[in-house]
Amino acid sequence: MNFRQHTVEALVADVKARRTSAEALARAALDNIEATRDSINAFCAVDADAAIAAAKAIDARIARGETVGALAGIPFGVKDLEDAKGYVTTFGSALHLSDAPAAADSVLVARLKAAGAVVVGKTNTPEFGYKGVTDNKPFGATKNPWHLGHSAGGSSGGSAAALAAGIVPLATGSDGGGSIRIPSAVCGMSGIKASQGRVPIGGPTPPGSGLLTVKGPMALRTRDIALALDAVCGDEPTDLFGLPTLDPGLRSALDGDVKPRRVVWSPTMGFAEVDREIAAICQAAIDRLAESGVEIVERNDIWTESPVMHWFQFWTAARARAQGDLRGTPQWEQIDDELKPQIEYGLEKVTGVSYARAIDACHTFAYALSRVLADVPLIVTPCTAGHTPKLGTAMGALNGTDVPGWVAFTFGINMTRNPAGTVRAGTTKAGLPVGLHIIGNQRDDATVLKAMCFIEELFGFGHDAPHGITA
């Protein structure tokens, strides 16, 4: 079953009306995972028996006339950085392959299950989510359904590839520096990093990337993402940043007029170097927005410096906190060679003063955004500055050269906590998608989602990655 051909909303309606069953959807997803194991490698763990049992339980509730949730019968994958009961959370690391299975679900997974969704497996991620491509020592590389020689992005690359290939209709992601938006963009999907706290984290374990972490559902289409967001949003007493439930919900906000009246177009935000082809594709998309009647206000002076090194203070300090004590032990050699320098940077270079300055930078960057967004409710930039990396590389191509700044646009929005989404802008000559990055005011997730919907409808892109499920 090619889940690209079905919206989540339609599948839920079919399950509730008993035109299909949760069991049938779960079995289809499990078959898809097996069929694409070698070609895409999106999943790193599957429990078919548990998935079928959970799906049958949903069908039995429906047969008894019980009320089931807004995601009844929807099979979904869980990114392997968060807990799903009964699965080992490996974090994509050889260090954790022998850990005990999780005794409880994460808050996000628990809420999706409470809404009737069914876990079918864990999706692949780079070790501890440390980079914008998805590969690791235990499970290998996840391939892009648009071009199997390229990465699916990261760190939610397994989830994005599974969706873009039609393997499952729903998955979870997390975003500490672009990890939902980057793979969504390079896999040709819509995706959103909601306002921090909109989807609560909480629980007994602090977030892996500290102040930067946002979690959320992922799907191909904006309305399906909004439907899933409504099922998982709402305050959680153990989340420092938890936000109250929205009333009305985000999905209902997308039923009316979704066309934005004015947007700021910022080709570089004042600091980024952008590949020529990426820039041209995004500019052509902006020109189409203008032709549709959206007023375009161009500004390239939003930030006067790059946020990346400030972000790097947070990230490397978090890695030093989590794995720094392994340096000099046999376990150190099990860590990805490209991750070790980041841990060492956190141990040796990050100070209390530099960390405090990074916190100050969060305020400064957020203030600059607020000044722009006070006049125009959305800022649009490219989502990535460079091309999707080929398999085996950790970087993206910028004007023909591999550079780490290929994802420079996304980092700063984790620092400012604004909602930000991506939607497909076009496709490169090599056949790989390019995304537009849409940034909204603090806590105004609905306006971002509306703009994403409008661009989806205006451009009329299908979800037609050439490698994936075709049935």
N, C-alpha and C positions, 0 to 999 in steps of 0.2 A: 504494500500500500504506500503510495507516494503522498506523504503528508503535506507536501507543498501545494497540493491541489485542493486542500480543505482548510477552511478557517477553524480556529479553535471553537469559536461560537457555534458554527454549524455542527461540528462534531459533538459538542455538548448537547445540542438540541436533538441530534439523532439518538444519542445514548438515552436521554431522558424519555424520548418518545418510543424507545425500544425498536427503532429502525435498524440499529446496530447495537452492539454491546461493549461494555468496558473490556470484557475478556477478549473480544475480537480485536479491539484497538491495541491492547497490550500484546497479543500474539503477533500482530502485524509489526509493531515496533521491535519486538524481539527478533523476528525474522529479518527485519531491515538491518538491525545491528550486526547480525551474523553475516548478512550478504555484503556488507561494506567494511567488514573488519580489516581486510587487507588493503582495500582501495582507499578508504578514508581514515580509518583508525580513530574514530571519534570517541569511542567508549573504552574505558580501561577495566571495568568490572560490571558484571551482570548477575542478577539473581532471578532467574526465570520463574522458579517455583513461587517465590515471594510475590513477584509481580502478578502472576496469574491468580494467586489466592486473594490478593488485595482487589483485583479487578472483579473477581467473582463476588466478593463481598459487596461491592458497589451495585452490581447487577441484582443481587438479592434484595438489597434495600429498595431499589426501584420497583422490583416485582411486588414488594410488600406495600408499595404506595408511600414509602417514606420520602421526606424531603431530602434531597441530596444537594451538594454545593454547586457553586457556579462553574466549577471545572470538572464536573462529574465524568469519570472515565477517561480523562486525558492522560496518556502516558508521558512521563517526563524524565529527563536525565538530570542528575545532580552533579554539579562541578566538584571535582575531587579535592577541593579546599574546604569543604564544609561537610558536616555530619549528616548521614542518613542512617537510621537505625538498622543494624545488621550488617552494614558495610564497613570495611576498614577505610579510614580517611588517610590516604597515603601522602597527600600533598604533592604527588608526583615525585616522591623522593624515595630512594632506596633505604633511607634511614627509618622509614615508617612502614615498610612492607609487612613486617611481622607484628604490628600493633594489633591490639584486640579490636574487634568490630565496635562501632559506636553503639552505646547503650541507649541513646536518645537522638531524636532528630534536631537539627538546627531550628531556630524559630521560623525561618523562611520555609524549610521543607515541611515542618509540622503544619504550617498554615496552608500550604498547597495541598497537603494530604487531607486536611480538614475540609477543604473545598471540594474534595472528591477526586483529586488527581492521583495518579498511580506511579510510583517510582519504578523504573525499569533498569536503572544502572547508574554508574558513575561516569562522568565525562572527563576526558584527558585535560591536563593542564601542565605548564612548565613547573619545575620544582619550586614550590612555595609561591608560585605565581610571579616569578621575578622578572619576566621579560614579555615582550609583545609578540612572541611566536610561541607555538605550543609543541615542545618536544621535551623528552626527559630520558634518563637512563633506563628506568624500569619498563616503560611502555612505548618508547619510540615517538615518532613525529605524527602529528595529525595533519592531514593534507587538505588543501583547499578544494572544495567541489567545483570551483570554476577553472582550476588549473592544478593538476595533481603534482606538478613540480614546484608548487609554491605552498607556503604556510597558510594555515587558516587564521593566523594572527593569534593574539593571546592577551591576557592569560586565559580567558574563557574560550579558547579556541576549539576545544572538544565540543562544547555546547553549540557554538556558532556553526561549526561544520555539520553537526548532527541536524540542525534546523535547515541549513542551506541545502543539504543533500536530501531532505525529505524523510530522514530516518525517524524523527519524533516531531511532534508539533509544539513542544514546550520544553524548556530547560531552565536551569538556574545559572546565574553568573555572579561575579563580584568584580568590583572596579575600584582599585586603589590608585590608578594612574592612567586609566583608559581601558581597563581590561574587559569591559562590556562593549564599549564603543569601538575600539580598534578591530576586534574580530567581526563585529557586526558589519562594519564598513567594508572590510576586505572580503567578506563573504556575501556582500550584496543584499544585506538585510537592514531593517530598521532596528534600532536598539536605543535604550535610554539608561543613563545613570540618573536615577531619581534624586531628589533633594536628600541630603544626608539625614537619616532618621525616618524618612518616609516608609522605607521597608526596614523594620527594626532588626538589629543584630542580637544584642543581649546575650544571655546565657553565662555560664561559669567561666568561659575562656575569653580573654581580651582579643579583639580583632587582630589578624595577622599583620596588617599594615597600619595599625594604630588609628590615629585621627583621620586617616585618608579613606578608610574602608567604607564602601557602599555595596549592598547586595541587592539583587532583584531578579525577577523573571525575565526570560528571553524568549522571543517568538519571531516569526518572519515579519509579521504585520503589526502596525501600530495599535490598531483596535484590539487585537488579541493581547498585546502587551498590557494595554490599559485594563482589559478584563481581568488578567492575572494580578495586576497591581492592586485592583480593588479587593481581591481575595486575600492579600497578604499585608496591606497597609494597616496602620493603627499602632498606637503607642504600646510599648512593652516596658515594664517597670525596671528591667535590668539594662536597658539601652540608655546611655547618657544623652543621646541626641534624639530620642524617640519623639515622633510627631503624632498628633491626634488623628483619628480617622477623618477622612474627607467626606463631607456631606453637602451636595451630592458627590458621587464617586467620579473617578477619572473617565471611566468608559462612557458615562452619560454625557460628559462634556464634549464628546466627539460626534454626537448625533446632529448637531446644528451646523451653523456656518463655521468652518474651520480655516477659512482663508485669512492669513495675516494681512494687515493693512500696510504696515511698514516694517522693514527689517534693516539692521545695520549689516553691511557686507564688509568684512575685514579680511582681505586676502592673506595677511601675515600677522595680524594682531599687533604689529609693530616690532616683532622680534624674530619671527620664523623665516627660514629659507625654504622655499617650496619648489619642488621639482616642476619643470616647465610643463610637462604633459598633465600632471595633477592640477596645476594652476589653471591650465586652459580648460580642462573638463569642468572644474568648479565654476569658472567664469561663465562658461556656456550655460550652466545650470542657473546661475544668477540672472543671466540675460533672459532666460525663459520665464523666470519668476517675474521679471519686470514686464515682459510682454503680456503676462496674465493679469497685470494691473496692480501688482504689489510694488509699493514705493521702496526703492533701494537707496539707502543712505550709506555711501562708502566712507569708511574711516579706517585708517591704518595706524592710528596712534593710541590704541587702547592701553597697551602696556609698554613701558619704556625699557624693560629688560625681560629676559626669559625667566620663567619660573622654575626651570628644570633643576638647577642646582639647589634651590631652596627645597624643592620637593625631595631631592636626593638626600637631604639631611634626615627627613622623616623616614624615608624608605630604608636607608642603610643602618640607621639607628635601630629600627625594628628588626632587621636581619641580624645585627650584632647581638641584640637582646635574645633572639630566639636560637641562634646557632653559634654565637661567638665562643661559647664555652667548649666547643668541639675542636677548636684549633689545637693542633699538637696531639690529637688522639687518632686512633685508627679510623674512627667514624668520619673524620675530616676528609679522607680520601674518597668517600662515597658521595660527596657533594659535587654538583656540577662545577666544572673548572671556571666557567664564566661567572658563577655566583660567588665563589670564594673571595674575589677582590672586593665585591660589594660588602660582604660581611667584614672584611678587614678594614675597609674604609670606615665603616661605622665604629669599629673598635678603636681605630687610631686617629681618625680625623674629626669626627663629630664631637663637639664639646657642648657643655651646657649653654654657653653663650651662642654658639652657632645654631643650636636647636631653638633657643629663644628668638633668635633673629628670623628663623624660618617661620615661627608662629606669628611674628610681626608681619612677615611677608604675606601670610594668609590674609591678614586684615588689609594690607595695602593693595593687593591684587583685587580683593573683593570690593574695596571702596572704588577702585578705578572702574570696575564693571558696573557698579551701581550708578555711577555718574552717567555712563552711556545709556544704561537701561532705563534711566529715569525719563528719557525722551522717546526712546524707541524700545518696545518690549522684547526684542529678540536680536541677538548677535549671531551672524552666520559666518563660519570660516570653513576651510577644508578640514576634514577630520584627520587625515594623515598628510604629512608634508612630503612623504616619499612613497615609493612603490612597495607593494607587498613583497616581503622577502622570499627568496627561493629557499627550498628545504636545505637545511644544514647551515644556514647563516642566521645570526642573531640580529641583523640590522636590515634596514630597507634601502633601496636604491634611490638616491637623490641626484638627478642629473647624471646618472650613470655611475655614481660612486656610492659605495655602501657607507651609511652614516647612522649613528645612534639617534640623531634628531628627527628621524622619519616620523615619529609619533609625538613631536614636541607640543602639538596643540592641546592634547588631552590632560596633561599633568596638572596644569594650574587650576583646572576646574574642580579637581579633587580638593585642592587647598581652599578654594573659595566656597565650596559646598553648593554651588548653584546647580539646578537641574540642567542636564545637557544630553541631547540625543544625536543620533546620526541617521541619515536616510540616503539611499543610493542616488548619486548625482549622475553617474554615467559609467562607462567602461573603457579601459585603456586599450591600446592597439594589441596588447598581449592577451586581452580577454579577461582582465581582472577588474572587479568593481572598484569604484571610488566613491567615498561618502562625503556628504556635507555635514558639518558639525553645527548644531543649533543650540544656543545657550540662552537660558531664560533668567528672569528675576528670581531672587531667593524664594524658594517654596512655591513657585508658580509652575508646577509640573504640567498643569493642564494646557497652558499656552504653548509650551514646547511640543507636547503631544499633538495639539491641533495643527501646528505648522508641519510636523512630520506627516500627518494624514494628508494635508493638502498637497505636499510635494509628491507623495506616493501617487495620489490621484492625478495630479497634473502630468507627471512624467509617464504614468501608465506602465511602469516596469513590471514584467512578470517575474516570477521566482523560478528562473529557468537555468540554474547552474547545470552545465552539461554532464557532470559526473555525480551520480547519486541514484536514488530510487526512481525507476521509470514506469513501474506498473501502475 
